[in-house]
Amino acid sequence: MNYTIFAASIGAAAVIWHITATLMIYESLRKRSLKVSFLFLRFLAPKYASQYREVTRKETGKTGPLFYHWIVSINAALVAAILLILDQIIQGRS
C-alpha cells in the first residue's frame, strides 16, 4: 500500500511539474512575440517545446532549461503511471 501511495504522489507531482513547465514555455514564447495559442496549448505543447528549444539555441547556443524540465517531467509521470499499472496487475494476481 505504501508503494502505491508513493508512486501516485510522484506521478501527481510530475504532472503538476509538467503543467508548470508547459505554461512557462508558453509564456516564454509569447514574450518573444511568437504566435502561440493558449486555447490549444494541450494539443500543441510538443510543438511549442520544440519551438522553445530552437529559439533558445539560436539565442544562446544552448537549449533552454525549460525544455529539459518539460521532457523530464512528462517522462517521470509516464514512469509513475507504468509503475502504478504494474502494481495493480501484481496485486490482482496475489
Secondary structure in CASP SS format (residue, H / E / C, confidence):
PFRMAT SS
TARGET T0000
AUTHOR 0000-0000-0000
METHOD secondary structure of the structure
MODEL  1
M C 1.00
N H 1.00
Y H 1.00
T H 1.00
I H 1.00
F H 1.00
A H 1.00
A H 1.00
S H 1.00
I H 1.00
G H 1.00
A H 1.00
A H 1.00
A H 1.00
V H 1.00
I H 1.00
W H 1.00
H H 1.00
I H 1.00
T H 1.00
A H 1.00
T H 1.00
L H 1.00
M H 1.00
I H 1.00
Y H 1.00
E H 1.00
S H 1.00
L H 1.00
R H 1.00
K H 1.00
R C 1.00
S C 1.00
L C 1.00
K C 1.00
V C 1.00
S C 1.00
F C 1.00
L C 1.00
F C 1.00
L H 1.00
R H 1.00
F H 1.00
L H 1.00
A H 1.00
P H 1.00
K H 1.00
Y H 1.00
A H 1.00
S H 1.00
Q H 1.00
Y H 1.00
R H 1.00
E H 1.00
V H 1.00
T H 1.00
R H 1.00
K H 1.00
E H 1.00
T H 1.00
G C 1.00
K C 1.00
T C 1.00
G C 1.00
P H 1.00
L H 1.00
F H 1.00
Y H 1.00
H H 1.00
W H 1.00
I H 1.00
V H 1.00
S H 1.00
I H 1.00
N H 1.00
A H 1.00
A H 1.00
L H 1.00
V H 1.00
A H 1.00
A H 1.00
I H 1.00
L H 1.00
L H 1.00
I H 1.00
L H 1.00
D H 1.00
Q H 1.00
I H 1.00
I H 1.00
Q H 1.00
G H 1.00
R H 1.00
S C 1.00
END
